[in-house]
Amino acid sequence: MPKFRGTDTTFERATDATFTTLATIPNLREISAPLGGRLAQFDQSSYGDVWMDFGAGQKEGNEVTWTMQYDPANTVHTNLRTDADAGSTMYIRANHVPSDKRWKVTMTGLGADIVPDRTGSLLLQVTGKIVSPGVVEESIP
């Protein structure tokens, strides 16, 4: 199995669920969690069972924080900040050309934070929760 560098991944903000109008997210430094989710569990034990028994339920998306070097004059940064603070649905596409794959991510914004750095730079942290349809993988045409 080949290994790929993470630096080969680019991220774009889409204006809607069609992922037709896209703009590259510049100065992205870090993503806090994997793009995906986990199945919820529910107890389905019977009376008298020695071990608990769990069933799998609906998939719950991860909460993801995107950290970038903030440029207040950059419209992609300001749009991400506005979307997250308003609790809007956000559409992000991750492109990984070496593997010929891309992922469309649908999230609900949970908030945005400006983090002043002691070096004088600004960071923007945009947080969202992955929601249905979640993360959709496709090949790059």
C-alpha positions, 0 to 999 in steps of 0.5 A: 500500500502506498503512503502519501504525504498530508501536505499534498491535500488541499481544502476548499470552501463550497458555497452550497451542497452542489460543490460547484463554486469553490475557493481554496482555503489559504494558510490552513495549519491544522485539522483537529479531528478525522473527517468522519464519525462513529456509530452510536451504541445502545444497550440491548442487554437482556435481564440476567446477562452477565455481559452487556450487549450493545447494538450499533445505531446512527452515525454521529459525525466528529466535531472538527476544528480547522486552524488557519493563519487568519487574514481578515482581508481574505474573503474565504476566511471571513466567510468561514468565520461568518458561517461558523458563528451563525451555525450555518451549514458549511461545505468543505472539500478535501482534495488529495491528487496523489491518491486521485481522491477527494472528500466532500464534507457537510458540517454545521458551524459551531463557532469561530475564535480569533486567537492572537499569537504572542508573535503578533500573528492571528489564528482563526479556529473554525469549529463544526460538527459533521452532519448528514450526508457526512463525508462522501468520497469520490475519485478526482475526474 
